[in-house]
Amino acid sequence: MAEQVKQQTTRRAFFRSMGLGAGAAGVVAAAKTVGVEAAPLPAENEAGYRETEHVKTVYRLARF
């Protein structure tokens, strides 16, 4: 008959399996989120950058 070998878990294997388990749990948690919507896109006539009074003050104080 074949001898049964008792498998001993090493410290490195233990932490590797714990890391994989935590990663899998994160994926499952992220997949279960419901109701997450993307931010609305700006209208085509709006520019992404606006030079407001605040920005003008920063430019003036920085001497740009």
Rosetta silent file (secondary structure, phi, psi, omega in degrees, C-alpha in Angstrom):
SEQUENCE: MAEQVKQQTTRRAFFRSMGLGAGAAGVVAAAKTVGVEAAPLPAENEAGYRETEHVKTVYRLARF
SCORE:     score description
SCORE:     0.000 S_00000001
   1 L     0.000  153.925 -178.260    0.000    0.000    0.000 S_00000001
   2 L   -77.167  142.657  177.652    1.034    3.548   -0.626 S_00000001
   3 L   -78.573  138.985  177.415    2.341    5.554    2.267 S_00000001
   4 L   -90.018  127.466 -179.128    0.327    8.578    3.212 S_00000001
   5 L  -103.375  124.971  178.639    2.423   11.704    3.454 S_00000001
   6 L   -78.488  122.982 -176.365    1.180   14.379    5.805 S_00000001
   7 L   -85.341  126.102 -178.580    1.367   17.670    3.965 S_00000001
   8 L  -106.170  127.463 -179.576    2.826   20.490    6.045 S_00000001
   9 L   -81.753  128.540  177.640    1.928   24.048    5.119 S_00000001
  10 L   -85.680  163.185 -179.373    4.862   26.394    5.073 S_00000001
  11 H   -61.393  -42.068 -179.669    4.666   29.950    6.249 S_00000001
  12 H   -63.669  -42.798  179.239    5.213   31.269    2.722 S_00000001
  13 H   -66.044  -37.208  178.951    2.440   29.112    1.258 S_00000001
  14 H   -61.995  -49.525 -178.565    0.083   30.182    4.041 S_00000001
  15 H   -67.657  -32.676  177.066    0.580   33.906    3.379 S_00000001
  16 H   -64.354  -43.674 -179.645    0.343   33.379   -0.390 S_00000001
  17 H   -69.105  -33.882  177.287   -3.018   31.657   -0.009 S_00000001
  18 H   -66.736  -39.300  177.869   -4.242   34.395    2.350 S_00000001
  19 H   -65.379  -41.943  178.190   -3.270   37.044   -0.214 S_00000001
  20 H   -66.347  -37.233  179.062   -5.067   35.240   -3.005 S_00000001
  21 H   -66.217  -40.070  179.089   -8.142   34.829   -0.817 S_00000001
  22 H   -67.179  -39.043  177.642   -8.207   38.534    0.026 S_00000001
  23 H   -64.388  -41.689  178.752   -7.850   39.440   -3.643 S_00000001
  24 H   -65.834  -37.824  178.132  -10.684   37.129   -4.606 S_00000001
  25 H   -65.023  -37.574  177.458  -12.882   38.594   -1.872 S_00000001
  26 H   -64.801  -39.868  178.989  -12.184   42.089   -3.217 S_00000001
  27 H   -65.373  -42.367  179.522  -13.177   41.063   -6.716 S_00000001
  28 H   -64.313  -42.725  179.612  -16.408   39.537   -5.464 S_00000001
  29 H   -64.575  -39.442  179.492  -17.219   42.636   -3.408 S_00000001
  30 H   -69.377  -33.987 -179.249  -16.539   44.917   -6.378 S_00000001
  31 H   -71.838  -24.839 -176.946  -18.673   42.773   -8.666 S_00000001
  32 L   -87.995   -5.037  179.770  -21.629   42.955   -6.297 S_00000001
  33 L   -68.619  134.151 -176.466  -21.802   46.739   -6.163 S_00000001
  34 L  -125.161  144.258  175.652  -25.032   47.940   -7.679 S_00000001
  35 L    89.269   10.284  178.685  -26.111   51.415   -8.647 S_00000001
  36 L   -82.894  124.078 -178.932  -22.697   52.795   -9.490 S_00000001
  37 L  -119.137  151.470  177.864  -23.002   55.290  -12.303 S_00000001
  38 L   -75.951  154.299  177.764  -20.368   57.108  -14.285 S_00000001
  39 L   -66.377  143.401  179.896  -20.005   60.847  -13.917 S_00000001
  40 L   -66.116  143.655  178.706  -21.917   62.771  -16.579 S_00000001
  41 L   -76.785  144.049  177.637  -19.871   63.971  -19.503 S_00000001
  42 L   -67.676  153.170  178.651  -19.550   67.733  -19.958 S_00000001
  43 L   -64.503  155.992 -175.845  -21.502   69.278  -22.792 S_00000001
  44 L   -65.765  -26.723 -177.808  -19.614   69.732  -26.032 S_00000001
  45 L   -84.521   -9.514  177.908  -19.761   73.522  -25.807 S_00000001
  46 L   -88.277  135.256  175.368  -18.173   73.557  -22.325 S_00000001
  47 L   -86.230  152.758  179.257  -14.416   73.697  -22.112 S_00000001
  48 L   -72.502  -27.110 -177.804  -12.645   71.563  -19.532 S_00000001
  49 L  -112.182  129.909  176.303  -10.603   74.534  -18.321 S_00000001
  50 L  -127.015  129.698  179.837  -12.169   77.749  -17.119 S_00000001
  51 L   -89.064   91.984 -178.842  -10.164   80.745  -16.057 S_00000001
  52 L   -87.592  175.947  178.412  -12.152   81.894  -13.037 S_00000001
  53 H   -60.539  -37.849  178.826  -11.342   84.754  -10.685 S_00000001
  54 H   -61.055  -45.463 -179.964   -9.711   82.294   -8.316 S_00000001
  55 H   -65.456  -40.801  178.264   -7.400   81.016  -11.057 S_00000001
  56 H   -61.946  -38.039  178.008   -6.580   84.575  -12.145 S_00000001
  57 H   -65.093  -41.678  178.608   -5.625   85.424   -8.554 S_00000001
  58 H   -63.785  -43.389  178.672   -3.310   82.429   -8.366 S_00000001
  59 H   -62.767  -41.644 -179.408   -1.686   83.388  -11.665 S_00000001
  60 H   -64.709  -43.400 -178.726   -1.264   86.982  -10.518 S_00000001
  61 H   -71.993  -29.481  177.932    0.313   85.949   -7.200 S_00000001
  62 H   -86.412   -6.965  179.780    2.586   83.398   -8.890 S_00000001
  63 L    59.342   50.566  174.300    3.497   85.972  -11.558 S_00000001
  64 L   -88.704    0.000    0.000    2.699   83.806  -14.548 S_00000001
